[in-house]
Amino acid sequence: MTDQRKEEPEEEEGEAERLECPECGGTNFSESGGDLVCNGCGMVLEESQIQESAEWRAFTEEEREKKARAGKPLTYTQHDMGVSTEIGKGGELFKVAGRKRGQYYRMRKWHRRATKSKDRNLGFALSELKRLVSHLNLPKSVHEEVARLYEKSVDKGLVKGRRIENIIAALIYIVAREQGNPRTLDELSDASGIEKREIGKAYRYVARELDLRILPARPEDYIAKFAGDLKLSGEVQARARKIIEQAREADLLSGKGPTGVAAAALYLATVLEGEKVTQREVAETVGVTEVTIRNRYKEFADELGLSEEIEEAENN
């Protein structure tokens, strides 16, 4: 028995339905306060639609962060990832009645006593990390990665029997070098108050236990930092990088310390660009001797064929 039902023609692929106003047949609509309104006759087609956008307006990033209610992102730079509650933090306890304040003080005391030893360790370590990152002017990416690696070190038991400050300084040395913002052992020692020998010892231990393989620092990685400390121009920085590149091509960098090479390249660049800075100023800023700068300076000038240009710059 054959099917007598009439098959309806299928809608062509890609043909979309067009919404039309049943009153005037218009197709131009706008949303207003959750209502879909025809612009032709004013008829409301849909009402009380869900508004997915924010009900507030913000014109700057600061206003947007202040008005947003989703909370801060998780971060390793806080021992609780930034999501736990601390009773009585800041000056909030002074906003409650005096008879209730004592109760809150007792709650805060027992809350601190109930905190795990790992959280206490992280709380102290991350405050020291924050101080060093600020003192050394390191970017947020270094701060976050050092905090992550320190928590990993705590979980693996690498901190037991060792000073927290030593491990933090060693991790900063590793991560800053890895991310192209290296700091010298002298800078870390001055900032942390720890001897260079102790930082180096902790560095080798942590790198071995966490299987961190860090390539030797390159001289050009220090140029921006040292030039900023010496208040040198961008032209000097560019010229110093070019000198280092030429020296590498001429195989003049083998066996030489990156900070000494960077210091000599910067001093040579200041001479060529006509900016006044003494060898002593460069040596004190970088943390190398004036003899090292003079030796590298003379070698670069002779081997790279810059002697005539140097003489001309000095005469001008």
C-alpha positions as CSV (number, residue, x, y, z in Angstrom):
1,M,0.0,0.0,0.0
2,T,1.5,3.2,-1.1
3,D,1.9,6.2,1.2
4,Q,-0.6,8.9,0.0
5,R,0.9,11.6,2.2
6,K,2.3,14.5,0.3
7,E,5.9,15.1,1.0
8,E,6.7,18.7,1.8
9,P,9.7,20.2,-0.1
10,E,12.8,20.3,2.0
11,E,14.2,23.7,2.8
12,E,17.3,24.5,0.8
13,E,20.5,24.1,2.7
14,G,21.8,27.4,4.0
15,E,18.5,29.2,3.8
16,A,17.8,30.9,7.1
17,E,14.5,32.0,8.6
18,R,13.9,35.7,8.5
19,L,12.1,37.2,11.5
20,E,9.3,39.5,10.4
21,C,7.0,41.8,12.4
22,P,3.4,40.3,12.4
23,E,2.0,43.8,12.5
24,C,3.9,45.7,9.8
25,G,6.1,43.0,8.2
26,G,9.3,44.9,9.1
27,T,12.6,43.2,9.6
28,N,14.5,45.9,11.5
29,F,14.6,45.3,15.2
30,S,16.4,46.5,18.3
31,E,16.9,45.3,21.9
32,S,15.9,47.6,24.7
33,G,15.8,46.6,28.4
34,G,15.5,42.9,27.6
35,D,12.7,43.5,25.0
36,L,12.9,42.9,21.2
37,V,11.2,45.9,19.6
38,C,10.2,46.5,15.9
39,N,11.8,49.7,14.7
40,G,9.0,50.2,12.2
41,C,5.8,50.1,14.3
42,G,7.2,49.8,17.9
43,M,5.6,46.4,18.5
44,V,7.3,44.3,21.2
45,L,7.9,40.8,19.8
46,E,9.8,39.3,22.8
47,E,10.1,40.6,26.4
48,S,12.1,39.8,29.5
49,Q,15.0,38.4,27.5
50,I,18.1,37.2,29.5
51,Q,20.8,39.9,29.4
52,E,24.2,38.1,29.2
53,S,26.2,41.3,29.3
54,A,27.1,43.1,32.5
55,E,24.6,45.6,33.9
56,W,27.4,48.1,34.7
57,R,29.7,50.1,32.4
58,A,33.4,50.6,32.8
59,F,35.7,52.8,30.7
60,T,39.1,51.8,32.1
61,E,40.8,48.6,33.2
62,E,40.9,49.8,36.8
63,E,37.1,50.4,36.8
64,R,36.5,47.0,35.2
65,E,38.5,45.2,37.9
66,K,36.8,47.2,40.6
67,K,33.3,46.4,39.4
68,A,33.8,42.8,38.3
69,R,32.5,40.2,40.8
70,A,34.1,37.0,39.6
71,G,37.1,37.4,41.9
72,K,40.8,37.3,41.2
73,P,42.5,34.5,39.2
74,L,44.3,31.8,41.0
75,T,48.0,32.5,41.7
76,Y,50.9,30.7,43.1
77,T,52.2,33.9,44.6
78,Q,49.8,33.4,47.6
79,H,50.1,30.4,49.8
80,D,46.4,29.7,49.5
81,M,46.2,30.4,45.7
82,G,44.3,33.5,46.6
83,V,41.0,31.7,47.5
84,S,41.0,31.1,51.3
85,T,39.6,33.3,54.0
86,E,41.6,35.2,56.6
87,I,39.7,36.3,59.7
88,G,40.2,39.8,60.7
89,K,42.6,40.8,57.9
90,G,43.4,44.5,57.7
91,G,41.2,46.8,59.8
92,E,37.9,45.0,59.6
93,L,37.8,44.1,63.3
94,F,37.5,47.7,64.3
95,K,34.2,48.0,62.3
96,V,32.4,45.5,64.7
97,A,31.0,46.2,68.1
98,G,33.5,46.0,71.0
99,R,31.8,43.1,72.7
100,K,32.1,41.0,69.5
101,R,35.7,42.0,68.8
102,G,37.1,39.6,71.5
103,Q,35.2,36.7,69.9
104,Y,36.7,37.5,66.5
105,Y,40.2,37.7,68.0
106,R,39.8,34.2,69.5
107,M,38.5,32.9,66.2
108,R,41.5,34.4,64.4
109,K,44.0,32.9,66.9
110,W,42.5,29.4,66.5
111,H,42.3,29.8,62.7
112,R,46.1,30.5,62.6
113,R,46.8,27.5,64.9
114,A,44.8,25.2,62.7
115,T,46.8,26.3,59.6
116,K,49.0,23.5,58.2
117,S,52.8,23.7,58.5
118,K,53.0,23.8,54.7
119,D,50.8,26.9,54.5
120,R,52.9,28.6,57.3
121,N,56.1,27.8,55.4
122,L,54.6,29.1,52.1
123,G,53.3,32.2,53.8
124,F,56.8,33.2,55.1
125,A,58.6,32.1,51.9
126,L,56.3,34.0,49.5
127,S,56.5,37.2,51.5
128,E,60.3,37.0,51.2
129,L,59.9,36.2,47.5
130,K,57.7,39.3,47.1
131,R,60.3,41.5,48.7
132,L,63.2,40.2,46.6
133,V,61.2,40.5,43.3
134,S,60.3,44.1,44.1
135,H,63.9,44.9,45.1
136,L,65.4,43.3,42.0
137,N,62.7,44.8,39.7
138,L,61.7,41.5,38.2
139,P,58.5,40.9,36.1
140,K,55.4,39.2,37.3
141,S,56.1,36.1,35.2
142,V,59.3,35.5,37.2
143,H,57.4,36.0,40.5
144,E,54.7,33.4,39.5
145,E,57.2,30.8,38.3
146,V,59.4,31.0,41.3
147,A,56.4,30.6,43.6
148,R,55.3,27.6,41.6
149,L,58.7,25.9,41.8
150,Y,59.0,26.7,45.5
151,E,55.8,24.9,46.3
152,K,57.0,22.0,44.2
153,S,60.2,22.0,46.3
154,V,58.2,21.9,49.5
155,D,56.1,19.0,48.3
156,K,59.3,17.1,47.4
157,G,60.8,17.8,50.8
158,L,63.7,19.8,49.4
159,V,63.4,22.6,52.0
160,K,63.7,20.5,55.1
161,G,66.9,21.3,56.9
162,R,67.7,24.2,54.7
163,R,67.1,27.9,55.0
164,I,64.0,29.1,53.1
165,E,65.8,32.3,52.0
166,N,68.6,30.3,50.3
167,I,66.1,28.2,48.3
168,I,64.1,31.3,47.2
169,A,67.3,33.2,46.1
170,A,68.4,30.1,44.1
171,L,65.1,29.8,42.4
172,I,65.1,33.5,41.5
173,Y,68.6,33.0,40.0
174,I,67.4,30.1,37.9
175,V,64.0,31.5,36.7
176,A,65.3,35.0,36.0
177,R,68.1,33.6,33.8
178,E,65.6,31.2,32.1
179,Q,63.3,34.0,31.2
180,G,65.9,36.3,29.8
181,N,66.0,38.7,32.9
182,P,69.2,37.4,34.6
183,R,70.5,38.8,37.9
184,T,74.0,38.3,39.1
185,L,75.0,36.5,42.3
186,D,76.3,39.8,43.6
187,E,72.8,41.4,43.1
188,L,71.1,38.5,44.7
189,S,73.5,38.5,47.6
190,D,73.1,42.2,48.3
191,A,69.3,41.9,48.1
192,S,68.9,38.8,50.3
193,G,71.9,39.2,52.6
194,I,73.1,35.7,51.8
195,E,76.6,34.9,50.8
196,K,77.2,34.1,47.1
197,R,78.7,30.8,48.0
198,E,75.5,29.8,49.8
199,I,73.3,30.9,46.9
200,G,75.4,28.9,44.5
201,K,75.3,25.8,46.6
202,A,71.5,26.0,46.9
203,Y,71.2,26.7,43.1
204,R,73.1,23.5,42.2
205,Y,71.1,21.4,44.7
206,V,67.7,22.7,43.5
207,A,68.6,22.5,39.8
208,R,69.7,18.9,40.3
209,E,66.7,17.8,42.4
210,L,64.1,19.5,40.2
211,D,65.9,18.5,37.0
212,L,66.2,22.1,35.8
213,R,68.6,22.5,33.0
214,I,69.4,26.1,32.5
215,L,71.6,27.3,29.6
216,P,74.5,29.7,30.4
217,A,73.4,33.4,30.5
218,R,74.2,35.4,27.3
219,P,76.0,38.8,27.6
220,E,73.1,40.5,25.6
221,D,70.7,39.4,28.3
222,Y,72.4,41.8,30.8
223,I,72.5,44.9,28.4
224,A,69.0,46.3,29.2
225,K,69.5,46.0,33.0
226,F,73.0,47.5,33.1
227,A,72.1,50.2,30.6
228,G,69.1,51.1,32.7
229,D,71.1,51.4,35.8
230,L,73.7,53.6,34.1
231,K,70.9,55.6,32.4
232,L,72.3,55.0,28.9
233,S,70.3,55.7,25.7
234,G,68.7,53.2,23.4
235,E,71.4,53.9,20.7
236,V,74.1,52.7,23.2
237,Q,72.1,49.6,23.9
238,A,71.7,48.8,20.2
239,R,75.4,49.4,19.5
240,A,76.4,47.2,22.5
241,R,74.3,44.3,21.2
242,K,75.8,44.7,17.7
243,I,79.3,44.6,19.2
244,I,78.5,41.4,21.1
245,E,77.1,39.8,18.0
246,Q,80.2,40.7,16.0
247,A,82.4,39.4,18.8
248,R,80.5,36.1,18.8
249,E,80.9,35.7,15.1
250,A,84.7,36.4,15.5
251,D,84.8,33.7,18.3
252,L,85.9,36.2,21.0
253,L,83.5,35.1,23.7
254,S,84.7,31.6,24.5
255,G,85.6,31.2,28.1
256,K,84.7,34.8,29.1
257,G,82.1,35.8,31.7
258,P,78.9,37.2,30.3
259,T,78.8,40.2,32.7
260,G,82.4,41.2,31.8
261,V,81.6,41.0,28.1
262,A,78.4,43.0,28.6
263,A,80.2,45.7,30.6
264,A,83.0,46.1,28.0
265,A,80.5,46.2,25.1
266,L,78.5,48.9,26.9
267,Y,81.6,51.0,27.7
268,L,82.8,50.6,24.1
269,A,79.3,51.6,22.8
270,T,79.3,54.8,25.0
271,V,82.7,55.8,23.5
272,L,81.5,55.2,19.9
273,E,78.1,57.0,20.5
274,G,79.7,59.9,22.4
275,E,78.0,59.4,25.8
276,K,80.1,60.1,28.9
277,V,80.6,57.3,31.4
278,T,83.7,56.2,33.1
279,Q,85.1,52.6,33.4
280,R,84.8,52.9,37.2
281,E,81.0,53.7,37.0
282,V,80.5,50.7,34.7
283,A,82.6,48.4,36.8
284,E,80.7,49.4,40.0
285,T,77.3,49.0,38.4
286,V,78.0,45.6,36.8
287,G,80.1,44.2,39.6
288,V,83.4,43.5,37.7
289,T,86.8,45.0,37.9
290,E,88.1,47.9,35.8
291,V,90.9,45.6,34.6
292,T,88.3,43.2,33.1
293,I,86.6,46.0,31.2
294,R,89.9,47.4,29.9
295,N,91.1,43.9,28.7
296,R,87.8,43.2,26.9
297,Y,87.6,46.7,25.5
298,K,91.1,46.5,24.0
299,E,90.4,43.0,22.6
300,F,87.1,44.0,20.9
301,A,88.6,47.2,19.5
302,D,91.6,45.4,18.0
303,E,89.9,42.2,16.7
304,L,86.7,44.0,15.4
305,G,88.6,46.8,13.6
306,L,87.1,49.6,15.7
307,S,90.3,51.4,16.7
308,E,90.0,54.1,14.0
309,E,86.4,54.7,14.8
310,I,87.2,54.9,18.5
311,E,90.0,57.4,17.8
312,E,87.7,59.5,15.7
313,A,84.9,59.5,18.3
314,E,87.4,60.5,21.1
315,N,88.7,63.4,19.0
316,N,85.2,64.7,18.4
